[in-house]
């Protein structure tokens, strides 16, 4: 019985911490689960578009909701070491 209680407490703690992490963002943007965001552009398409705009190596790519608009943020470093964050509209036909 003690084992079940321990796992329940651990599960509740993980759920609580995950919820807080999803709700907070260092730059004030709303971060939500990817599965709940509607997109017509795939992550791969967004990365291809971003690297066409700013050639280099992709450091990070994520899907976010910003001011009610769903966007991909792709962080890229070029050959000279310059880092740029490129935003790609995840639903361009809705813009």
Secondary structure by P-SEA (a helix, b strand, c coil): caaaaaaaaaaaaaaaaaaaaaacccccccccccccccccccaaaaaaaaaaaccccccbbbbbbcccbbbbbbbbbccccbbbbbbbccccccc
